[in-house]
Amino acid sequence: MRARCQRGVVPAFTFSRLSVKVQISQNSGILGKGMRKLRIFSGNSNPVLHHEICSELGIEPGCAEVRQFSDGEISVEIKENIRGLDVFVLQSICKPTNTNLMELLIMMDALKRASANTVSAVIPYYGYSRQDRKVAPRAPISAKLVADLITTAGATRALCLDLHAGQIQGFFNIPVDNLFATPVLLPYIRDRIADHIVVVAPDAGGVERAMAFAKRLDAPMAIIDKRREVPNQSRTMNIIGNVKGCRAVIIDDIVDTAGTLVKGAEAVRNAGAEEVYSCCSHAVLSGPALDRIESSCLKRLVVTNSIPLSEPAVKSQKIKVLSVAKLLAEAIKRTYFGESVSGLFI
């Protein structure tokens, strides 16, 4: 049980530098003076990111108590008056997935019933996003169901980060802004992996994402072609494009068990790449993921803090975590003031 009630305590954090193409306010410490009707609340999924965003905006974190009863039921109590205010709820739908989803839904219902003017759901990681279509005759489309639940709970707007499939925005009947982690990841690639880069798409579905990075880095691109020639046998991986003598950067949105990522990295290395890096927006890192990454040929896995990492993952020498607090804070600020957020979609 943890309470989100920390009025007056906004710790300082170190943020990653964003791309100059995104005009992030530098005098954010005084923004709070013009945000008297803005409140940001959070469940228990990512409290550190919550404090980072509030610190960036120069406001205090919203005061709410989010806890569980002994039988597992979730209880939410808003500890301050939010009548007529514009409220944002930060919650990643990550492990424990169903608990964090229910916290988000119940908190939005509480805020709606407390007469908030607007309730915007800020979802850095949208759980169930990989279930965005029917893959079998009697399978659900869970991403659509989650969108309906969020809307029914009282959300008037949703703000997401790197949705697994862009069409998920159409699952909502409310405005949705799908930000990209590109402004956070690109500077790291430019500063640390600059020379002889080739951007690699992990599969055909990731070509568009990899192409966006390759264009901004002015770098060539390659694709990992995965095929299972015989049923129940591991896939063979062929590299389409030239990676020989280059620093390969595999671009993806989610790294879960890391099996496909590690095998893809091995294939790229066997094709002649000098070093293999990977940039992923969401570090789910479930099951044997950490062990696989540690024993792999990957030089570095760069991820964001859209999902809080476990202590062993944070200590790993192969994993670098970049903060998306500035990016989300800027999107929240622009939404609150009714400004365009199109400049953040780079």
C-alpha positions in Angstrom: 0.0 0.0 0.0 1.4 3.3 -1.1 -0.2 6.8 -0.8 0.3 9.4 -3.5 0.2 12.3 -0.9 3.5 14.2 -1.0 2.5 17.8 -1.0 5.4 20.2 -1.1 8.0 17.4 -1.8 9.2 17.7 -5.4 12.7 16.2 -5.6 15.2 17.3 -8.2 16.0 14.9 -11.1 18.4 14.8 -14.0 16.7 14.7 -17.3 18.0 13.6 -20.7 18.5 16.4 -23.3 15.8 16.4 -25.9 16.3 17.2 -29.6 16.5 20.8 -30.5 13.7 20.3 -33.0 11.3 20.0 -30.1 10.9 23.4 -28.5 10.9 22.4 -24.8 10.5 25.2 -22.3 13.7 25.8 -20.4 12.2 28.0 -17.7 9.9 25.3 -16.5 10.4 26.1 -12.8 8.1 29.1 -13.1 5.4 27.3 -15.2 3.5 26.4 -12.1 2.5 30.1 -11.6 0.2 29.8 -14.7 -1.1 26.3 -13.9 -3.3 26.9 -10.9 -6.1 24.8 -12.3 -3.8 21.9 -13.3 -3.3 18.8 -11.2 -1.4 15.6 -12.0 -2.2 12.4 -10.1 -0.7 9.0 -10.3 -1.3 5.4 -9.4 1.4 3.1 -8.1 2.8 2.1 -11.5 5.4 4.8 -12.0 5.7 7.2 -9.0 9.2 8.4 -9.9 8.1 9.5 -13.4 5.2 11.3 -11.7 7.5 13.3 -9.5 9.8 14.0 -12.4 7.0 15.5 -14.5 5.7 17.6 -11.7 9.2 18.9 -10.9 9.6 19.7 -14.5 6.4 21.7 -14.6 7.1 23.4 -11.2 3.9 22.1 -9.5 3.2 19.8 -6.6 2.1 16.2 -7.2 -1.6 15.5 -6.8 -2.5 14.2 -3.4 -4.4 10.9 -3.5 -4.3 7.6 -1.6 -4.3 4.5 -3.8 -4.2 1.2 -1.8 -5.5 -2.3 -1.7 -7.8 -4.0 0.8 -6.8 -7.4 2.2 -8.9 -9.1 -0.5 -7.2 -7.3 -3.3 -9.8 -4.7 -4.1 -8.4 -1.3 -4.9 -9.4 1.8 -3.0 -8.8 5.4 -4.2 -9.3 8.5 -2.2 -8.6 12.0 -3.6 -7.1 14.0 -0.7 -7.7 17.5 -2.2 -10.4 19.6 -3.8 -10.3 19.3 -7.6 -13.7 20.7 -8.5 -13.5 22.5 -11.8 -9.8 21.7 -12.3 -8.1 20.1 -15.4 -6.7 16.8 -14.1 -4.2 14.4 -15.6 -3.8 10.9 -14.4 -0.4 9.2 -15.0 -0.4 5.4 -15.1 1.5 2.8 -17.1 -0.4 -0.4 -17.7 2.6 -2.5 -16.9 3.3 -5.4 -14.5 1.1 -6.0 -12.4 -0.9 -5.2 -15.5 -4.4 -5.8 -14.3 -3.8 -4.1 -11.0 -2.4 -1.0 -12.7 -5.2 -0.9 -15.2 -7.9 -1.1 -12.4 -6.1 1.7 -10.5 -6.2 3.9 -13.5 -9.9 3.2 -14.1 -11.0 3.7 -10.5 -8.9 6.8 -10.1 -10.5 8.4 -13.1 -13.9 7.5 -11.8 -13.1 9.1 -8.5 -11.9 12.3 -10.2 -14.9 12.5 -12.4 -17.2 12.1 -9.4 -15.2 14.8 -7.6 -16.3 17.2 -10.4 -13.0 17.6 -12.2 -13.5 19.8 -15.3 -11.5 17.4 -17.5 -9.8 14.1 -16.8 -6.9 13.2 -19.2 -5.3 9.8 -19.1 -1.5 9.9 -19.5 -0.4 6.3 -20.4 3.3 6.0 -21.1 2.9 2.3 -21.7 -0.4 1.1 -23.1 -0.8 -2.5 -21.9 -2.7 -5.0 -24.1 -1.5 -3.0 -27.1 -0.2 -6.1 -28.8 -3.7 -7.5 -28.9 -4.9 -5.0 -31.5 -6.5 -7.5 -34.0 -7.9 -10.9 -34.2 -5.2 -13.5 -34.7 -7.6 -16.5 -34.4 -11.3 -17.0 -35.2 -12.5 -16.6 -31.6 -9.9 -14.2 -30.2 -10.6 -10.9 -28.5 -9.3 -7.5 -29.5 -8.2 -6.5 -26.0 -6.6 -3.2 -27.0 -10.1 -2.0 -28.1 -11.7 -3.3 -24.8 -9.1 -1.3 -22.7 -9.8 1.8 -24.8 -13.6 1.4 -24.1 -12.9 1.0 -20.4 -10.8 4.1 -20.2 -13.4 6.2 -22.0 -16.2 4.8 -19.8 -14.3 5.5 -16.6 -14.3 9.2 -17.4 -11.3 10.1 -19.6 -11.9 13.1 -21.8 -8.5 12.8 -23.5 -5.7 10.2 -23.7 -2.0 10.9 -24.1 0.1 7.8 -25.0 3.8 7.1 -25.9 4.8 4.9 -28.8 1.6 2.8 -29.2 2.5 -0.6 -30.6 0.1 0.0 -33.5 -1.0 3.5 -34.6 -4.5 2.3 -35.3 -5.2 1.9 -31.6 -5.9 5.7 -31.6 -9.0 4.9 -33.5 -10.2 2.5 -30.8 -11.0 5.5 -28.6 -14.0 7.8 -29.1 -12.0 10.7 -27.4 -9.0 12.7 -28.7 -5.7 10.7 -28.5 -2.2 12.1 -28.8 0.4 9.4 -29.5 3.8 10.8 -28.8 7.0 9.2 -30.0 10.2 8.6 -27.9 12.3 9.7 -30.8 13.3 13.1 -29.3 14.6 11.2 -26.3 16.4 8.4 -28.1 17.9 10.3 -31.0 20.3 12.5 -29.1 21.8 9.5 -27.3 22.4 7.8 -30.6 23.9 10.9 -32.1 26.2 11.5 -29.1 27.3 7.9 -28.3 27.0 5.8 -31.5 27.5 8.5 -34.1 29.9 7.0 -36.7 29.1 4.3 -39.3 25.5 3.8 -38.2 23.1 1.5 -39.9 19.5 1.4 -38.6 18.0 -2.1 -38.4 14.3 -3.0 -38.4 13.7 -6.2 -36.3 10.9 -7.4 -38.7 8.7 -6.2 -41.6 6.3 -4.5 -39.1 9.0 -2.3 -37.7 10.2 -0.9 -41.0 8.2 2.4 -40.7 9.6 3.1 -37.2 13.2 2.2 -38.2 12.8 4.3 -41.4 11.9 7.4 -39.3 15.1 7.0 -37.3 17.2 6.4 -40.4 15.9 9.5 -42.0 16.7 11.7 -39.1 20.2 10.2 -38.6 20.8 10.3 -42.4 21.8 6.6 -42.1 21.2 3.5 -44.3 18.7 0.9 -43.2 18.6 -2.9 -43.0 15.8 -5.4 -42.2 15.9 -8.7 -40.3 13.9 -11.2 -42.4 12.6 -13.9 -40.0 11.3 -17.2 -41.5 10.3 -20.5 -40.0 11.1 -23.0 -42.7 9.9 -26.1 -40.7 7.1 -26.1 -38.1 8.2 -26.2 -34.4 11.7 -25.2 -35.3 13.4 -21.9 -34.6 13.3 -19.2 -37.2 16.1 -18.5 -39.6 17.1 -14.9 -39.8 18.4 -13.2 -42.9 19.7 -9.7 -43.2 18.3 -7.5 -46.0 20.8 -4.7 -46.5 24.5 -4.2 -45.7 25.7 -4.0 -42.1 29.3 -5.1 -42.6 31.7 -2.9 -40.7 28.9 -0.7 -39.3 27.5 0.0 -35.9 24.0 -1.5 -36.1 21.1 0.0 -34.1 18.0 -2.2 -33.8 14.9 0.0 -33.4 11.8 -1.4 -31.7 9.0 -0.2 -29.5 8.8 -3.1 -26.9 11.4 -5.5 -25.6 9.6 -8.2 -23.6 11.3 -11.6 -23.1 14.2 -10.3 -25.4 14.3 -13.7 -27.3 13.7 -12.1 -30.8 16.0 -9.2 -30.0 18.9 -11.3 -28.9 18.6 -13.6 -31.9 18.3 -10.7 -34.3 21.4 -9.1 -32.7 23.3 -12.3 -33.3 22.2 -12.4 -36.9 23.3 -8.8 -37.5 26.6 -9.5 -35.8 27.2 -12.6 -37.9 26.4 -10.5 -41.0 29.5 -8.4 -40.3 28.4 -5.6 -38.0 31.2 -4.4 -35.7 28.8 -3.5 -32.8 25.1 -4.1 -32.2 23.0 -1.7 -30.1 19.2 -1.6 -29.6 16.8 1.3 -28.8 13.4 0.3 -27.4 10.7 2.7 -26.0 9.2 0.2 -23.5 11.3 -2.2 -21.4 8.8 -4.8 -20.3 11.7 -7.3 -19.6 9.7 -10.2 -18.4 10.8 -13.8 -17.8 14.4 -14.5 -18.8 14.9 -11.2 -20.6 17.6 -9.8 -18.4 19.7 -13.0 -18.5 19.4 -13.1 -22.3 20.5 -9.5 -22.6 23.5 -10.0 -20.3 24.7 -13.0 -22.2 24.0 -11.5 -25.7 26.3 -9.8 -28.1 24.4 -6.5 -27.6 26.7 -3.7 -26.7 23.9 -1.6 -25.1 20.1 -1.6 -24.8 18.7 1.9 -24.6 15.2 2.2 -23.1 13.0 4.9 -21.6 11.4 5.0 -18.1 7.9 4.6 -19.4 8.0 1.4 -17.4 10.0 1.3 -14.1 12.8 -1.1 -14.3 13.6 -3.7 -11.6 16.7 -3.1 -9.5 18.8 -5.8 -11.3 17.9 -4.2 -14.7 18.9 -0.7 -13.4 22.2 -2.0 -12.3 22.9 -3.8 -15.6 25.9 -2.4 -17.5 24.2 -3.2 -20.8 21.0 -1.2 -20.1 20.7 2.6 -20.3 17.5 4.3 -19.2 16.5 7.7 -20.5 13.7 9.8 -19.0 10.7 10.9 -20.9 9.6 13.3 -18.2 10.4 16.4 -20.2 8.6 15.1 -23.3 5.4 14.2 -21.3 5.6 17.4 -19.2 5.7 19.5 -22.4 2.8 17.6 -23.9 0.8 18.1 -20.7 1.6 21.8 -20.6 0.6 22.3 -24.2 -2.6 20.4 -23.7 -3.5 22.4 -20.6 -3.0 25.7 -22.4 -4.7 24.6 -25.6 -1.5 24.8 -27.6 -0.6 22.6 -30.6 1.4 19.4 -29.8 2.2 18.7 -33.4 5.8 19.9 -32.8 6.4 16.9 -30.5 5.6 14.4 -33.2 9.0 14.1 -34.8 
